[in-house]
Amino acid sequence: MPAGKGNDTGSYDPQDVPHGHWDSFPKEPFPMYDGTKSIMYRSKDWKVVFGMLREVGKDTLVWPVDECLFVTNGWIKIDVDGGEKFTLNEGEVMVMQKSQKITFECSPDFANVAVSIDQEKPVELV
Protein backbone atom coordinates (compact mmCIF):
# COMPACT_ATOMS: atom_id res chain seq x y z
CA MET A 1 0.00 0.00 0.00
CA PRO A 2 1.50 3.38 -0.92
CA ALA A 3 2.18 5.97 1.79
CA GLY A 4 -0.83 8.12 2.58
CA LYS A 5 -3.44 5.54 1.57
CA GLY A 6 -5.91 4.47 4.24
CA ASN A 7 -7.21 0.98 4.95
CA ASP A 8 -10.93 1.64 5.31
CA THR A 9 -11.98 -2.00 4.79
CA GLY A 10 -10.24 -3.55 7.80
CA SER A 11 -8.14 -5.74 5.53
CA TYR A 12 -5.53 -7.91 7.26
CA ASP A 13 -3.50 -8.29 4.05
CA PRO A 14 0.16 -7.39 4.76
CA GLN A 15 0.03 -5.23 1.62
CA ASP A 16 -2.71 -3.07 3.21
CA VAL A 17 -0.76 -1.55 6.14
CA PRO A 18 -1.50 2.21 6.19
CA HIS A 19 1.49 4.47 6.83
CA GLY A 20 2.68 7.98 6.12
CA HIS A 21 2.69 11.50 7.54
CA TRP A 22 -0.37 12.17 9.70
CA ASP A 23 -1.58 14.82 7.23
CA SER A 24 -0.94 12.84 4.01
CA PHE A 25 -4.13 10.76 3.84
CA PRO A 26 -7.04 11.72 1.53
CA LYS A 27 -9.34 14.29 3.11
CA GLU A 28 -13.12 14.37 3.07
CA PRO A 29 -15.38 17.19 4.29
CA PHE A 30 -16.26 17.10 8.00
CA PRO A 31 -19.12 19.63 7.88
CA MET A 32 -20.22 19.05 11.48
CA TYR A 33 -17.18 21.07 12.59
CA ASP A 34 -16.35 23.03 9.44
CA GLY A 35 -13.29 20.90 8.77
CA THR A 36 -11.94 17.76 7.14
CA LYS A 37 -11.43 14.14 8.12
CA SER A 38 -9.11 11.41 6.91
CA ILE A 39 -9.65 7.74 7.67
CA MET A 40 -6.36 5.90 8.10
CA TYR A 41 -7.92 2.65 9.31
CA ARG A 42 -11.45 1.37 9.89
CA SER A 43 -12.11 -2.14 11.23
CA LYS A 44 -14.36 -4.47 9.24
CA ASP A 45 -17.13 -4.08 11.82
CA TRP A 46 -16.58 -0.27 12.00
CA LYS A 47 -16.13 -0.44 15.80
CA VAL A 48 -12.57 0.94 15.59
CA VAL A 49 -11.59 4.00 13.54
CA PHE A 50 -8.15 5.61 13.38
CA GLY A 51 -8.26 8.96 11.67
CA MET A 52 -7.15 12.55 11.38
CA LEU A 53 -9.51 15.47 11.91
CA ARG A 54 -9.33 19.20 11.38
CA GLU A 55 -12.09 20.94 13.31
CA VAL A 56 -13.13 24.50 14.08
CA GLY A 57 -15.50 25.89 16.67
CA LYS A 58 -17.06 24.97 19.99
CA ASP A 59 -19.60 22.32 21.02
CA THR A 60 -20.87 20.25 23.93
CA LEU A 61 -21.33 16.51 23.44
CA VAL A 62 -22.12 13.45 25.44
CA TRP A 63 -19.13 11.59 24.00
CA PRO A 64 -20.44 8.85 21.70
CA VAL A 65 -17.33 6.58 21.82
CA ASP A 66 -14.15 5.86 23.76
CA GLU A 67 -11.47 7.99 22.12
CA CYS A 68 -7.78 8.72 22.40
CA LEU A 69 -6.92 12.08 20.86
CA PHE A 70 -3.41 13.36 20.01
CA VAL A 71 -3.13 17.06 19.09
CA THR A 72 -1.01 17.52 15.96
CA ASN A 73 -1.65 21.24 15.40
CA GLY A 74 -3.14 24.16 17.34
CA TRP A 75 -4.99 23.70 20.61
CA ILE A 76 -8.28 22.46 22.06
CA LYS A 77 -9.87 23.66 25.31
CA ILE A 78 -11.64 20.88 27.19
CA ASP A 79 -14.23 21.11 29.99
CA VAL A 80 -15.23 17.68 31.33
CA ASP A 81 -18.59 17.96 33.12
CA GLY A 82 -17.90 17.22 36.79
CA GLY A 83 -14.17 17.08 36.10
CA GLU A 84 -11.32 19.31 35.01
CA LYS A 85 -10.95 22.16 32.55
CA PHE A 86 -7.70 22.18 30.58
CA THR A 87 -6.12 23.08 27.25
CA LEU A 88 -4.27 20.56 25.10
CA ASN A 89 -1.56 21.90 22.80
CA GLU A 90 0.39 20.31 19.96
CA GLY A 91 1.98 17.05 21.14
CA GLU A 92 -0.45 16.50 24.03
CA VAL A 93 -2.90 13.63 24.39
CA MET A 94 -6.10 12.78 26.25
CA VAL A 95 -8.52 9.87 26.56
CA MET A 96 -12.26 10.53 26.54
CA GLN A 97 -14.65 7.89 27.73
CA LYS A 98 -18.00 7.11 26.16
CA SER A 99 -20.89 8.93 27.88
CA GLN A 100 -18.77 11.72 29.40
CA LYS A 101 -20.25 15.16 28.78
CA ILE A 102 -17.50 17.34 27.32
CA THR A 103 -17.49 20.94 26.10
CA PHE A 104 -14.66 21.75 23.73
CA GLU A 105 -13.37 24.71 21.74
CA CYS A 106 -10.86 24.31 18.91
CA SER A 107 -8.35 26.84 17.63
CA PRO A 108 -8.80 27.83 13.96
CA ASP A 109 -5.80 25.66 13.01
CA PHE A 110 -6.64 22.67 15.24
CA ALA A 111 -5.86 19.17 13.97
CA ASN A 112 -5.65 15.82 15.72
CA VAL A 113 -5.09 12.14 15.20
CA ALA A 114 -7.61 10.01 17.08
CA VAL A 115 -8.58 6.42 17.69
CA SER A 116 -12.32 5.97 18.28
CA ILE A 117 -13.67 2.72 19.70
CA ASP A 118 -17.19 1.53 20.43
CA GLN A 119 -17.63 -1.99 21.77
CA GLU A 120 -21.37 -2.07 21.00
CA LYS A 121 -21.99 -0.45 17.62
CA PRO A 122 -20.21 1.08 14.61
CA VAL A 123 -18.40 4.39 15.08
CA GLU A 124 -20.40 6.93 13.09
CA LEU A 125 -18.93 10.29 14.15
CA VAL A 126 -16.11 9.89 11.60
N, C-alpha and C positions, 0 to 999 in steps of 0.2 A: 504494500500500500504506500503510495507516495506521501511525503510529508504534507501536513495540512489537510489530509482527507479524513473525515470522521467515519467511525463504524457505527452507523445508526440502525443496524440490523441485529446486533448482538452476536455476530459471527465469531466462532472460536478458531477460525482458520488462521494459522500463523502468518499468513500473508495479509491479514486484516487488522494488524496492530496499529492503532492511530498514534501518531507522534508528530512533533513539530512545535514551533513557537506558539504560545498560548493564544496569540492574536492572528494566527495564520489560517484558521479553519473557515470554511464558507459561512457567511453571515446571512441571517434571515431577519426580517423585521420583528421587533418585539414591542408592538404598539401599546401594550398595557403600561409600559414605562418609558415610552418615547425613545426606544433604543434598538439594539440588535441582540441576537442570540446566535450562538454557534454550538451545535451538538458534536462533541468529540466521541462520545460513546453512549449508546442506549442499549440496555439489556433486551433480550428477546421478549420478555414479559412486560417491558417498559417500567419496571419497579425501581430501576437504577438509571440515573442519567448523569453524565459528566459533561459539563458544558461551560461556555464562556458567555457572560452577559455584560452588556453595556446598558446602564439604566440611568434615568434622570428623574428627579422629583422626590416626592414624599408620600407615604402611605402608611396605613395601619392594617395589619393582617393577623388573623389567627393562622399561624404557620401551617401550611397544608402537608408538609413532609418533614422528615429529618434532613438536615442539610449542613454540610461543612462548606464554608465560604472563605476564599482566600482573595484578598484585595490585591489586584494587579496594577491599578491606577486610581488616583484620586483618593476620596475618603467616603465613608458612610457613617452617619450618626445613628446609633441604635438606642432604643428605649424599650427594655423588656418589662412588660407589665408585671409589677410586683417584684421586680429585680433591679438591676443596675442600668444606668445610662452611661454610654461610652462612645467614643469615636474610634473607628478602625481606619488606619492609614495604609498606604501601599506596603505590602509585605506582611501585614497582620492577618490573623485568621480567627474565626469563631465557629461554634457549632450551635445551630438552632434546633430545637426539638419540636416535633410535630405537636400542634395544639397550643404552643406558646403564643401569646398575643404580643406582637412586636410592632412598634412604630419605627420607621426608618426614614432617613433623608439622605439622598445621594448628591455628591458634588456633580457639577456639569460634565466632568471628565471621568466619572466613576466607571470602573470595569472590574470584574471579578471572575475567578474560576470557581465553580461550585460542583459538588457532588450532592445530588438529591436522591433520597431513598424513601420508599414507602413500602412497608411490608405487606399491606393489604390490597392496594390497588395501583394502577398505573400512575406514574408521575405525569401530570398534565400541565403544570405551570410553565414548563419549557418543553 
